[in-house]
Amino acid sequence: MVDRAAVLAALEAVIDPISGQGLVSAGLVQGLVVAEDRAGFALEVARDRVATYAPVRDAAEAALKALSGVTRVSVVLTTEAAPQPRTASLSRAAVDQGRPKAPVATDRPAHVRRVLAVASGKGGVGKSTVAVNLAAALAARGLSVGVLDADVYGPSLPTMLGIGGQPAYEDGAIVPHLAHGLKAMSVGLLTKADDAMIWRGPMASQAITQMLTQTRWGTAEAPLDILVVDLPPGTGDVQLTLIQKTPLDGAVIVSTPQEVALADARRAHTLFQRVGVPTLGLIENMSGPIFGRGGAQAEAQRLAIPFLGDLPLDAALREGGDAGRPPVAADPAGAIADRFAVIAALVVEGLKP
């Protein structure tokens, strides 16, 4: 693994011809990425100084290539955007006064103590796998836990928990399935396995609202401790509906280590920031030689949010999901369960009032 401190030291040794400082001190190292065997950043300069900084870019690339373990280097010389002409406009305060205020969520699902969202911003990063196993790890701590599959367009909870068949409807409420100690509800239980959810935003939002508020997650005598909500990727209607419908006590963001996934993780964090939902931390999934290692940890530091841990690209996670037996529940003494136990402990700490 390439040492980030060594990368910064190497770049600091390259001198900015304008300020006479190292590139790091001069603030010219933008978007630094340090992964398994690669390092790169953007060198942003004024448009009229591109020719001056071309040799600096070459020197920075040479400095990075000289580091032990670095086989791939990318230094992009880019220019600042040209300033836009100013025009007369209303002040920001005046504009904000005319905007409708964001709705304040006040309705928690009946008999649910805490609601935890698991988000990714991008599909394909293993968010649902993490959500299910995190829920199982929380249950292993003695908590009563439910899982709501809010990904109405690609519901995966029935497969991952090995459940099927329409849930019962008793006394005006949906009775969730029970699997591996978890109460579970998914739109995949209400439709056929090969049905395509050709729904517009309002229809999808209505389905989420129904499952969220009309499912008997707990009772007055035995309330549910934590409801884990597996959000669909992105920042669209379904996410906003959930946020507007019920107060979220926190959100966990899942990402793979590479920049293309981290960029969307940032957007998810921004969404939660804007609506006042605390981001409890970032989880790096599929960590290892294939996708890299350390990207999510560095991103968590940049965003000033906790890093909850990394999960290796492990065949057992895939096999357990396909078989409907989450590894955390099927092998509670295994290495995967140990990693999720650490993450669950941090999440519980973050959920405390």
Short mmCIF file of the C-alpha atoms (twelve columns), coordinates in Angstrom:
data_MODEL
# 
_entry.id   MODEL 
# 
loop_
_atom_site.group_PDB 
_atom_site.id 
_atom_site.type_symbol 
_atom_site.label_atom_id 
_atom_site.label_alt_id 
_atom_site.label_comp_id 
_atom_site.label_asym_id 
_atom_site.label_seq_id 
_atom_site.Cartn_x 
_atom_site.Cartn_y 
_atom_site.Cartn_z 
_atom_site.pdbx_PDB_model_num 
ATOM 1   C CA . MET A 1   0.000   0.000   0.000   1 
ATOM 2   C CA . VAL A 2   1.394   3.395   -0.993  1 
ATOM 3   C CA . ASP A 3   1.999   5.645   2.014   1 
ATOM 4   C CA . ARG A 4   0.000   8.879   1.776   1 
ATOM 5   C CA . ALA A 5   2.519   10.760  3.911   1 
ATOM 6   C CA . ALA A 6   5.303   9.750   1.525   1 
ATOM 7   C CA . VAL A 7   3.256   11.026  -1.416  1 
ATOM 8   C CA . LEU A 8   2.697   14.385  0.274   1 
ATOM 9   C CA . ALA A 9   6.386   14.660  1.150   1 
ATOM 10  C CA . ALA A 10  7.389   13.934  -2.444  1 
ATOM 11  C CA . LEU A 11  5.020   16.599  -3.774  1 
ATOM 12  C CA . GLU A 12  6.176   19.106  -1.174  1 
ATOM 13  C CA . ALA A 13  9.714   18.665  -2.565  1 
ATOM 14  C CA . VAL A 14  8.527   19.925  -5.964  1 
ATOM 15  C CA . ILE A 15  8.733   23.742  -5.894  1 
ATOM 16  C CA . ASP A 16  6.023   26.089  -7.151  1 
ATOM 17  C CA . PRO A 17  7.846   28.584  -9.421  1 
ATOM 18  C CA . ILE A 18  5.488   31.423  -8.464  1 
ATOM 19  C CA . SER A 19  5.420   31.219  -4.662  1 
ATOM 20  C CA . GLY A 20  8.678   29.362  -4.094  1 
ATOM 21  C CA . GLN A 21  6.852   26.909  -1.798  1 
ATOM 22  C CA . GLY A 22  6.334   23.188  -2.155  1 
ATOM 23  C CA . LEU A 23  3.247   22.172  -4.137  1 
ATOM 24  C CA . VAL A 24  1.354   21.084  -0.994  1 
ATOM 25  C CA . SER A 25  2.087   24.284  0.947   1 
ATOM 26  C CA . ALA A 26  1.200   26.339  -2.120  1 
ATOM 27  C CA . GLY A 27  -2.247  24.734  -2.230  1 
ATOM 28  C CA . LEU A 28  -1.749  23.354  -5.721  1 
ATOM 29  C CA . VAL A 29  -2.445  19.687  -4.903  1 
ATOM 30  C CA . GLN A 30  -6.170  19.257  -5.564  1 
ATOM 31  C CA . GLY A 31  -8.179  16.022  -5.187  1 
ATOM 32  C CA . LEU A 32  -5.232  13.861  -4.153  1 
ATOM 33  C CA . VAL A 33  -5.962  10.132  -4.583  1 
ATOM 34  C CA . VAL A 34  -3.671  7.514   -3.061  1 
ATOM 35  C CA . ALA A 35  -4.659  3.897   -3.661  1 
ATOM 36  C CA . GLU A 36  -3.099  0.425   -3.715  1 
ATOM 37  C CA . ASP A 37  -0.428  1.125   -6.340  1 
ATOM 38  C CA . ARG A 38  -1.284  4.534   -7.706  1 
ATOM 39  C CA . ALA A 39  -1.324  8.212   -6.866  1 
ATOM 40  C CA . GLY A 40  -2.637  11.261  -8.636  1 
ATOM 41  C CA . PHE A 41  -3.989  14.760  -8.269  1 
ATOM 42  C CA . ALA A 42  -5.118  17.812  -10.203 1 
ATOM 43  C CA . LEU A 43  -2.725  20.758  -10.616 1 
ATOM 44  C CA . GLU A 44  -5.035  23.741  -11.122 1 
ATOM 45  C CA . VAL A 45  -3.458  27.000  -12.305 1 
ATOM 46  C CA . ALA A 46  -4.455  30.247  -13.945 1 
ATOM 47  C CA . ARG A 47  -5.169  29.975  -17.662 1 
ATOM 48  C CA . ASP A 48  -2.214  32.183  -18.640 1 
ATOM 49  C CA . ARG A 49  0.253   30.088  -16.627 1 
ATOM 50  C CA . VAL A 50  -0.265  26.671  -18.223 1 
ATOM 51  C CA . ALA A 51  3.069   26.797  -20.072 1 
ATOM 52  C CA . THR A 52  4.873   27.779  -16.862 1 
ATOM 53  C CA . TYR A 53  3.460   24.822  -14.948 1 
ATOM 54  C CA . ALA A 54  3.901   22.124  -17.612 1 
ATOM 55  C CA . PRO A 55  7.442   21.356  -16.323 1 
ATOM 56  C CA . VAL A 56  6.076   21.364  -12.766 1 
ATOM 57  C CA . ARG A 57  3.525   18.718  -13.723 1 
ATOM 58  C CA . ASP A 58  6.308   16.611  -15.262 1 
ATOM 59  C CA . ALA A 59  8.429   17.014  -12.125 1 
ATOM 60  C CA . ALA A 60  5.494   15.978  -9.915  1 
ATOM 61  C CA . GLU A 61  4.871   12.875  -12.024 1 
ATOM 62  C CA . ALA A 62  8.545   11.949  -11.826 1 
ATOM 63  C CA . ALA A 63  8.544   12.417  -8.047  1 
ATOM 64  C CA . LEU A 64  5.530   10.135  -7.633  1 
ATOM 65  C CA . LYS A 65  6.885   7.463   -9.989  1 
ATOM 66  C CA . ALA A 66  10.071  7.351   -7.914  1 
ATOM 67  C CA . LEU A 67  8.130   6.261   -4.817  1 
ATOM 68  C CA . SER A 68  8.242   2.606   -3.805  1 
ATOM 69  C CA . GLY A 69  5.110   0.690   -4.791  1 
ATOM 70  C CA . VAL A 70  3.768   3.338   -7.183  1 
ATOM 71  C CA . THR A 71  3.179   1.901   -10.651 1 
ATOM 72  C CA . ARG A 72  0.482   4.277   -11.911 1 
ATOM 73  C CA . VAL A 73  0.643   8.062   -11.741 1 
ATOM 74  C CA . SER A 74  -1.803  10.691  -12.952 1 
ATOM 75  C CA . VAL A 75  -1.151  14.429  -12.625 1 
ATOM 76  C CA . VAL A 76  -3.694  16.491  -14.521 1 
ATOM 77  C CA . LEU A 77  -2.766  20.084  -15.358 1 
ATOM 78  C CA . THR A 78  -5.999  22.041  -15.508 1 
ATOM 79  C CA . THR A 79  -7.001  25.680  -15.557 1 
ATOM 80  C CA . GLU A 80  -9.318  27.714  -13.390 1 
ATOM 81  C CA . ALA A 81  -12.694 28.461  -14.878 1 
ATOM 82  C CA . ALA A 82  -12.915 31.878  -16.468 1 
ATOM 83  C CA . PRO A 83  -14.765 34.366  -14.247 1 
ATOM 84  C CA . GLN A 84  -18.369 34.881  -15.235 1 
ATOM 85  C CA . PRO A 85  -19.623 38.421  -15.897 1 
ATOM 86  C CA . ARG A 86  -21.659 39.763  -13.005 1 
ATOM 87  C CA . THR A 87  -25.259 40.790  -13.524 1 
ATOM 88  C CA . ALA A 88  -27.809 42.482  -11.323 1 
ATOM 89  C CA . SER A 89  -29.710 40.046  -9.112  1 
ATOM 90  C CA . LEU A 90  -31.518 39.690  -5.816  1 
ATOM 91  C CA . SER A 91  -29.456 39.042  -2.708  1 
ATOM 92  C CA . ARG A 92  -29.149 35.474  -1.448  1 
ATOM 93  C CA . ALA A 93  -31.284 36.340  1.597   1 
ATOM 94  C CA . ALA A 94  -34.058 37.701  -0.600  1 
ATOM 95  C CA . VAL A 95  -34.033 34.607  -2.808  1 
ATOM 96  C CA . ASP A 96  -34.074 32.267  0.205   1 
ATOM 97  C CA . GLN A 97  -37.084 34.079  1.663   1 
ATOM 98  C CA . GLY A 98  -39.077 33.250  -1.459  1 
ATOM 99  C CA . ARG A 99  -38.217 29.572  -1.483  1 
ATOM 100 C CA . PRO A 100 -40.542 27.017  0.098   1 
ATOM 101 C CA . LYS A 101 -39.044 25.617  3.260   1 
ATOM 102 C CA . ALA A 102 -38.028 21.967  3.364   1 
ATOM 103 C CA . PRO A 103 -40.636 19.916  5.190   1 
ATOM 104 C CA . VAL A 104 -39.677 18.902  8.714   1 
ATOM 105 C CA . ALA A 105 -40.132 15.188  9.318   1 
ATOM 106 C CA . THR A 106 -42.133 14.465  12.441  1 
ATOM 107 C CA . ASP A 107 -43.721 11.037  11.993  1 
ATOM 108 C CA . ARG A 108 -41.617 8.105   13.164  1 
ATOM 109 C CA . PRO A 109 -42.953 4.622   12.293  1 
ATOM 110 C CA . ALA A 110 -45.005 3.352   15.188  1 
ATOM 111 C CA . HIS A 111 -43.027 1.609   17.938  1 
ATOM 112 C CA . VAL A 112 -39.609 2.171   16.327  1 
ATOM 113 C CA . ARG A 113 -36.902 3.770   18.480  1 
ATOM 114 C CA . ARG A 114 -34.233 4.522   15.848  1 
ATOM 115 C CA . VAL A 115 -34.224 4.710   12.044  1 
ATOM 116 C CA . LEU A 116 -30.897 4.169   10.282  1 
ATOM 117 C CA . ALA A 117 -30.454 4.742   6.543   1 
ATOM 118 C CA . VAL A 118 -27.814 2.849   4.538   1 
ATOM 119 C CA . ALA A 119 -27.010 4.756   1.362   1 
ATOM 120 C CA . SER A 120 -24.451 4.725   -1.404  1 
ATOM 121 C CA . GLY A 121 -25.163 7.388   -4.005  1 
ATOM 122 C CA . LYS A 122 -24.021 4.842   -6.620  1 
ATOM 123 C CA . GLY A 123 -25.274 1.386   -7.523  1 
ATOM 124 C CA . GLY A 124 -23.100 -1.695  -7.598  1 
ATOM 125 C CA . VAL A 125 -21.032 -0.993  -4.482  1 
ATOM 126 C CA . GLY A 126 -22.617 -3.716  -2.337  1 
ATOM 127 C CA . LYS A 127 -24.858 -1.432  -0.297  1 
ATOM 128 C CA . SER A 128 -27.624 -4.013  0.168   1 
ATOM 129 C CA . THR A 129 -25.129 -6.670  1.224   1 
ATOM 130 C CA . VAL A 130 -23.723 -4.272  3.805   1 
ATOM 131 C CA . ALA A 131 -27.198 -3.244  5.001   1 
ATOM 132 C CA . VAL A 132 -28.339 -6.831  5.600   1 
ATOM 133 C CA . ASN A 133 -25.155 -7.924  7.366   1 
ATOM 134 C CA . LEU A 134 -25.010 -4.718  9.411   1 
ATOM 135 C CA . ALA A 135 -28.591 -5.380  10.533  1 
ATOM 136 C CA . ALA A 136 -27.580 -8.920  11.511  1 
ATOM 137 C CA . ALA A 137 -24.583 -7.552  13.434  1 
ATOM 138 C CA . LEU A 138 -26.835 -5.133  15.301  1 
ATOM 139 C CA . ALA A 139 -29.186 -7.995  16.152  1 
ATOM 140 C CA . ALA A 140 -26.201 -10.003 17.428  1 
ATOM 141 C CA . ARG A 141 -25.727 -7.258  20.032  1 
ATOM 142 C CA . GLY A 142 -29.115 -8.163  21.491  1 
ATOM 143 C CA . LEU A 143 -31.093 -5.431  19.731  1 
ATOM 144 C CA . SER A 144 -34.420 -5.961  17.993  1 
ATOM 145 C CA . VAL A 145 -33.806 -4.985  14.368  1 
ATOM 146 C CA . GLY A 146 -35.885 -4.588  11.227  1 
ATOM 147 C CA . VAL A 147 -34.797 -4.132  7.612   1 
ATOM 148 C CA . LEU A 148 -36.787 -2.169  5.049   1 
ATOM 149 C CA . ASP A 149 -35.773 -2.701  1.424   1 
ATOM 150 C CA . ALA A 150 -36.476 0.747   -0.023  1 
ATOM 151 C CA . ASP A 151 -34.901 -0.038  -3.395  1 
ATOM 152 C CA . VAL A 152 -38.232 -0.465  -5.142  1 
ATOM 153 C CA . TYR A 153 -36.661 -0.750  -8.599  1 
ATOM 154 C CA . GLY A 154 -34.199 -3.498  -7.648  1 
ATOM 155 C CA . PRO A 155 -35.364 -5.199  -4.446  1 
ATOM 156 C CA . SER A 156 -32.756 -7.694  -3.238  1 
ATOM 157 C CA . LEU A 157 -33.802 -8.373  0.356   1 
ATOM 158 C CA . PRO A 158 -35.903 -11.495 -0.430  1 
ATOM 159 C CA . THR A 159 -32.886 -13.149 -2.066  1 
ATOM 160 C CA . MET A 160 -30.371 -12.059 0.566   1 
ATOM 161 C CA . LEU A 161 -32.525 -13.240 3.473   1 
ATOM 162 C CA . GLY A 162 -34.010 -16.279 1.734   1 
ATOM 163 C CA . ILE A 163 -37.626 -15.164 2.169   1 
ATOM 164 C CA . GLY A 164 -40.608 -15.166 -0.170  1 
ATOM 165 C CA . GLY A 165 -44.366 -15.002 -0.346  1 
ATOM 166 C CA . GLN A 166 -46.676 -12.117 0.345   1 
ATOM 167 C CA . PRO A 167 -46.700 -10.998 3.992   1 
ATOM 168 C CA . ALA A 168 -49.840 -11.309 6.061   1 
ATOM 169 C CA . TYR A 169 -52.078 -8.311  6.678   1 
ATOM 170 C CA . GLU A 170 -53.586 -8.295  10.144  1 
ATOM 171 C CA . ASP A 171 -55.555 -5.639  12.016  1 
ATOM 172 C CA . GLY A 172 -54.737 -2.978  9.432   1 
ATOM 173 C CA . ALA A 173 -50.972 -3.607  9.370   1 
ATOM 174 C CA . ILE A 174 -48.478 -5.582  7.291   1 
ATOM 175 C CA . VAL A 175 -46.797 -8.366  9.225   1 
ATOM 176 C CA . PRO A 176 -43.110 -8.425  8.249   1 
ATOM 177 C CA . HIS A 177 -41.284 -11.648 7.501   1 
ATOM 178 C CA . LEU A 178 -38.873 -12.890 10.144  1 
ATOM 179 C CA . ALA A 179 -35.502 -14.240 8.990   1 
ATOM 180 C CA . HIS A 180 -32.193 -14.667 10.823  1 
ATOM 181 C CA . GLY A 181 -33.625 -12.735 13.761  1 
ATOM 182 C CA . LEU A 182 -34.571 -9.761  11.575  1 
ATOM 183 C CA . LYS A 183 -37.985 -8.347  10.716  1 
ATOM 184 C CA . ALA A 184 -37.954 -7.733  6.964   1 
ATOM 185 C CA . MET A 185 -40.142 -5.966  4.439   1 
ATOM 186 C CA . SER A 186 -39.547 -5.423  0.725   1 
ATOM 187 C CA . VAL A 187 -41.570 -4.541  -2.334  1 
ATOM 188 C CA . GLY A 188 -40.082 -7.746  -3.734  1 
ATOM 189 C CA . LEU A 189 -42.438 -9.620  -1.395  1 
ATOM 190 C CA . LEU A 190 -45.459 -7.917  -2.957  1 
ATOM 191 C CA . THR A 191 -44.590 -8.598  -6.604  1 
ATOM 192 C CA . LYS A 192 -43.406 -11.462 -8.763  1 
ATOM 193 C CA . ALA A 193 -39.670 -12.066 -8.936  1 
ATOM 194 C CA . ASP A 194 -39.471 -11.187 -12.635 1 
ATOM 195 C CA . ASP A 195 -41.744 -8.128  -12.484 1 
ATOM 196 C CA . ALA A 196 -40.187 -4.874  -13.703 1 
ATOM 197 C CA . MET A 197 -41.020 -1.912  -11.473 1 
ATOM 198 C CA . ILE A 198 -42.010 0.522   -14.210 1 
ATOM 199 C CA . TRP A 199 -43.050 3.209   -11.747 1 
ATOM 200 C CA . ARG A 200 -42.727 6.952   -11.819 1 
ATOM 201 C CA . GLY A 201 -41.413 8.764   -8.752  1 
ATOM 202 C CA . PRO A 202 -44.776 9.322   -7.001  1 
ATOM 203 C CA . MET A 203 -45.717 5.638   -7.332  1 
ATOM 204 C CA . ALA A 204 -42.386 4.472   -5.942  1 
ATOM 205 C CA . SER A 205 -42.642 6.996   -3.106  1 
ATOM 206 C CA . GLN A 206 -46.128 5.783   -2.245  1 
ATOM 207 C CA . ALA A 207 -44.880 2.203   -2.005  1 
ATOM 208 C CA . ILE A 208 -42.095 3.250   0.362   1 
ATOM 209 C CA . THR A 209 -44.496 5.236   2.525   1 
ATOM 210 C CA . GLN A 210 -46.855 2.279   2.795   1 
ATOM 211 C CA . MET A 211 -44.114 -0.175  3.802   1 
ATOM 212 C CA . LEU A 212 -42.594 2.313   6.230   1 
ATOM 213 C CA . THR A 213 -45.751 3.335   8.059   1 
ATOM 214 C CA . GLN A 214 -48.096 0.370   7.664   1 
ATOM 215 C CA . THR A 215 -45.727 -2.419  8.691   1 
ATOM 216 C CA . ARG A 216 -45.955 -3.689  12.266  1 
ATOM 217 C CA . TRP A 217 -42.277 -3.249  13.107  1 
ATOM 218 C CA . GLY A 218 -42.864 -3.364  16.840  1 
ATOM 219 C CA . THR A 219 -45.470 -3.074  19.548  1 
ATOM 220 C CA . ALA A 220 -45.968 -0.833  22.546  1 
ATOM 221 C CA . GLU A 221 -44.742 -3.663  24.766  1 
ATOM 222 C CA . ALA A 222 -41.797 -4.600  22.519  1 
ATOM 223 C CA . PRO A 223 -40.733 -1.696  20.304  1 
ATOM 224 C CA . LEU A 224 -38.179 -2.183  17.556  1 
ATOM 225 C CA . ASP A 225 -34.760 -0.863  18.585  1 
ATOM 226 C CA . ILE A 226 -33.436 -0.050  15.092  1 
ATOM 227 C CA . LEU A 227 -35.020 -0.019  11.641  1 
ATOM 228 C CA . VAL A 228 -32.317 -0.300  8.964   1 
ATOM 229 C CA . VAL A 229 -33.492 1.210   5.678   1 
ATOM 230 C CA . ASP A 230 -31.653 0.059   2.561   1 
ATOM 231 C CA . LEU A 231 -31.986 3.100   0.308   1 
ATOM 232 C CA . PRO A 232 -31.781 2.894   -3.477  1 
ATOM 233 C CA . PRO A 233 -28.717 4.510   -5.050  1 
ATOM 234 C CA . GLY A 234 -28.913 8.189   -5.923  1 
ATOM 235 C CA . THR A 235 -30.524 11.252  -4.387  1 
ATOM 236 C CA . GLY A 236 -33.996 11.261  -5.938  1 
ATOM 237 C CA . ASP A 237 -37.665 10.946  -5.058  1 
ATOM 238 C CA . VAL A 238 -37.463 7.851   -2.864  1 
ATOM 239 C CA . GLN A 239 -34.707 9.242   -0.676  1 
ATOM 240 C CA . LEU A 240 -36.458 12.584  -0.301  1 
ATOM 241 C CA . THR A 241 -39.790 10.914  0.485   1 
ATOM 242 C CA . LEU A 242 -38.226 8.861   3.255   1 
ATOM 243 C CA . ILE A 243 -36.401 11.865  4.703   1 
ATOM 244 C CA . GLN A 244 -39.570 13.952  4.604   1 
ATOM 245 C CA . LYS A 245 -41.747 11.204  6.059   1 
ATOM 246 C CA . THR A 246 -39.772 10.178  9.087   1 
ATOM 247 C CA . PRO A 247 -36.902 11.597  11.134  1 
ATOM 248 C CA . LEU A 248 -33.716 9.669   10.385  1 
ATOM 249 C CA . ASP A 249 -31.412 9.221   13.350  1 
ATOM 250 C CA . GLY A 250 -28.408 8.728   11.137  1 
ATOM 251 C CA . ALA A 251 -27.072 7.518   7.823   1 
ATOM 252 C CA . VAL A 252 -24.242 5.178   6.877   1 
ATOM 253 C CA . ILE A 253 -22.707 5.583   3.416   1 
ATOM 254 C CA . VAL A 254 -21.185 2.638   1.547   1 
ATOM 255 C CA . SER A 255 -18.579 3.071   -1.177  1 
ATOM 256 C CA . THR A 256 -15.901 1.124   -2.981  1 
ATOM 257 C CA . PRO A 257 -12.383 2.625   -2.846  1 
ATOM 258 C CA . GLN A 258 -12.163 4.062   -6.366  1 
ATOM 259 C CA . GLU A 259 -12.847 7.710   -7.170  1 
ATOM 260 C CA . VAL A 260 -15.834 7.024   -9.446  1 
ATOM 261 C CA . ALA A 261 -17.737 5.619   -6.445  1 
ATOM 262 C CA . LEU A 262 -16.411 8.116   -3.901  1 
ATOM 263 C CA . ALA A 263 -17.707 11.022  -5.996  1 
ATOM 264 C CA . ASP A 264 -21.254 9.721   -5.570  1 
ATOM 265 C CA . ALA A 265 -20.673 9.011   -1.882  1 
ATOM 266 C CA . ARG A 266 -19.884 12.725  -1.490  1 
ATOM 267 C CA . ARG A 267 -23.229 13.599  -3.087  1 
ATOM 268 C CA . ALA A 268 -25.054 11.293  -0.686  1 
ATOM 269 C CA . HIS A 269 -23.292 12.959  2.250   1 
ATOM 270 C CA . THR A 270 -24.229 16.385  0.877   1 
ATOM 271 C CA . LEU A 271 -27.889 15.342  0.671   1 
ATOM 272 C CA . PHE A 272 -27.929 14.252  4.309   1 
ATOM 273 C CA . GLN A 273 -26.132 17.428  5.370   1 
ATOM 274 C CA . ARG A 274 -28.715 19.623  3.671   1 
ATOM 275 C CA . VAL A 275 -31.637 17.920  5.388   1 
ATOM 276 C CA . GLY A 276 -29.992 17.750  8.799   1 
ATOM 277 C CA . VAL A 277 -29.402 13.988  8.967   1 
ATOM 278 C CA . PRO A 278 -26.105 13.079  10.647  1 
ATOM 279 C CA . THR A 279 -23.756 10.903  8.593   1 
ATOM 280 C CA . LEU A 280 -22.538 8.331   11.101  1 
ATOM 281 C CA . GLY A 281 -19.701 7.249   8.879   1 
ATOM 282 C CA . LEU A 282 -18.346 5.801   5.659   1 
ATOM 283 C CA . ILE A 283 -17.749 2.095   4.974   1 
ATOM 284 C CA . GLU A 284 -15.282 0.915   2.338   1 
ATOM 285 C CA . ASN A 285 -16.625 -2.218  0.634   1 
ATOM 286 C CA . MET A 286 -14.783 -4.547  -1.792  1 
ATOM 287 C CA . SER A 287 -11.451 -3.355  -0.439  1 
ATOM 288 C CA . GLY A 288 -8.399  -5.129  -1.858  1 
ATOM 289 C CA . PRO A 289 -6.187  -5.485  -4.915  1 
ATOM 290 C CA . ILE A 290 -9.050  -5.393  -7.427  1 
ATOM 291 C CA . PHE A 291 -10.673 -2.054  -6.549  1 
ATOM 292 C CA . GLY A 292 -7.925  -0.629  -4.356  1 
ATOM 293 C CA . ARG A 293 -7.717  0.117   -0.676  1 
ATOM 294 C CA . GLY A 294 -7.897  3.226   1.488   1 
ATOM 295 C CA . GLY A 295 -9.923  5.499   -0.786  1 
ATOM 296 C CA . ALA A 296 -12.953 5.627   1.506   1 
ATOM 297 C CA . GLN A 297 -10.841 6.191   4.597   1 
ATOM 298 C CA . ALA A 298 -9.131  9.157   2.941   1 
ATOM 299 C CA . GLU A 299 -12.513 10.469  1.802   1 
ATOM 300 C CA . ALA A 300 -13.941 10.178  5.318   1 
ATOM 301 C CA . GLN A 301 -11.042 12.268  6.589   1 
ATOM 302 C CA . ARG A 302 -11.663 14.849  3.876   1 
ATOM 303 C CA . LEU A 303 -15.382 15.049  4.727   1 
ATOM 304 C CA . ALA A 304 -14.636 15.081  8.477   1 
ATOM 305 C CA . ILE A 305 -16.894 12.090  9.145   1 
ATOM 306 C CA . PRO A 306 -16.035 8.800   10.919  1 
ATOM 307 C CA . PHE A 307 -14.509 5.929   8.963   1 
ATOM 308 C CA . LEU A 308 -16.383 2.845   10.135  1 
ATOM 309 C CA . GLY A 309 -14.146 0.201   8.582   1 
ATOM 310 C CA . ASP A 310 -13.317 -1.692  5.413   1 
ATOM 311 C CA . LEU A 311 -14.732 -4.954  4.072   1 
ATOM 312 C CA . PRO A 312 -12.620 -7.110  1.761   1 
ATOM 313 C CA . LEU A 313 -13.815 -8.409  -1.581  1 
ATOM 314 C CA . ASP A 314 -14.752 -11.806 -0.160  1 
ATOM 315 C CA . ALA A 315 -16.556 -14.584 -2.025  1 
ATOM 316 C CA . ALA A 316 -18.326 -15.574 1.197   1 
ATOM 317 C CA . LEU A 317 -20.305 -12.320 1.170   1 
ATOM 318 C CA . ARG A 318 -21.521 -12.983 -2.367  1 
ATOM 319 C CA . GLU A 319 -22.245 -16.650 -1.744  1 
ATOM 320 C CA . GLY A 320 -24.116 -15.900 1.475   1 
ATOM 321 C CA . GLY A 321 -26.247 -13.270 -0.249  1 
ATOM 322 C CA . ASP A 322 -27.134 -15.599 -3.120  1 
ATOM 323 C CA . ALA A 323 -27.994 -18.407 -0.708  1 
ATOM 324 C CA . GLY A 324 -30.125 -16.244 1.574   1 
ATOM 325 C CA . ARG A 325 -27.750 -16.776 4.500   1 
ATOM 326 C CA . PRO A 326 -25.928 -13.559 5.495   1 
ATOM 327 C CA . PRO A 327 -22.413 -14.506 6.671   1 
ATOM 328 C CA . VAL A 328 -22.810 -12.510 9.890   1 
ATOM 329 C CA . ALA A 329 -25.770 -14.708 10.869  1 
ATOM 330 C CA . ALA A 330 -24.538 -17.957 9.302   1 
ATOM 331 C CA . ASP A 331 -20.998 -17.764 10.695  1 
ATOM 332 C CA . PRO A 332 -21.090 -15.479 13.754  1 
ATOM 333 C CA . ALA A 333 -17.542 -16.457 14.748  1 
ATOM 334 C CA . GLY A 334 -16.076 -15.797 11.289  1 
ATOM 335 C CA . ALA A 335 -13.820 -13.008 10.076  1 
ATOM 336 C CA . ILE A 336 -16.645 -11.228 8.231   1 
ATOM 337 C CA . ALA A 337 -18.838 -11.219 11.343  1 
ATOM 338 C CA . ASP A 338 -15.924 -9.780  13.328  1 
ATOM 339 C CA . ARG A 339 -15.579 -6.854  10.914  1 
ATOM 340 C CA . PHE A 340 -19.299 -6.122  10.996  1 
ATOM 341 C CA . ALA A 341 -19.308 -6.354  14.789  1 
ATOM 342 C CA . VAL A 342 -16.815 -3.485  14.933  1 
ATOM 343 C CA . ILE A 343 -18.892 -1.447  12.488  1 
ATOM 344 C CA . ALA A 344 -22.111 -2.186  14.419  1 
ATOM 345 C CA . ALA A 345 -20.510 -1.021  17.673  1 
ATOM 346 C CA . LEU A 346 -19.542 2.296   16.085  1 
ATOM 347 C CA . VAL A 347 -23.016 2.715   14.610  1 
ATOM 348 C CA . VAL A 348 -24.693 2.080   17.969  1 
ATOM 349 C CA . GLU A 349 -22.390 4.649   19.556  1 
ATOM 350 C CA . GLY A 350 -23.300 7.153   16.844  1 
ATOM 351 C CA . LEU A 351 -27.024 6.567   17.326  1 
ATOM 352 C CA . LYS A 352 -26.939 7.404   21.016  1 
ATOM 353 C CA . PRO A 353 -28.784 10.665  21.811  1 
# 
